Amino acid sequence: MTDSYPLDQYIEDLRKITAETADEDQVLARVGPLAQRLVADRSWLQPKHYRADEVQGFGVHLLHEEPDHSLAVLVLSWLPGRGTPAHDHGTWAVVAGVEGVEHNVRYNRVDDGSRPDYAELEVRHEFDAAEGELVCMKTGGIHRVTNQTDRITLSVHTYGCHINHTQRSQFDLATRERKEFIVRVE
Ligand SMILES: [Fe+2]
């Protein structure tokens, strides 16, 4: 029997968890399995979620956001061969794969953070995240995502705050420049 777990239930559970704890390890440990149930349910999935922005390289589709921008749940659709620059989120993040395989590179920041427009990163590890698999990051976690397949991939991203409201960073690996990372939401 399929485990029914609609979006409304997920949002209700997110509210409960974040009301009970601000500890990000606990939030990630509790939200992760629920995000996996949500992506297995798929009742929230619509054809428009496959649309992606040719300039940006990926599409961002809002499923839910609280009035204060907290608890943002987004569907991201990734064009073949495209991806993000290295970036952080300015909040905690739980990513659950829906369709296809997304390649992740996780980074450590190795400079002292004293210059707002400069960051040195080193690769920590690389891995592929497939359907039903999780990528969980606390505030400050840095990664880069690419779709190395020949089809659009989809994942559901849950954040402690909508990523366009956290002043989060993108990092140019070649020039070591840091600047704010705003995404275009469909
Ligand atoms: Fe990310």
Boltz pocket constraint, residues with backbone or C-beta under 6 A from the ligand:
constraints:
  - pocket:
      binder: B
      contacts: [[A, 87], [A, 88], [A, 89], [A, 93], [A, 143]]
      max_distance: 6.0
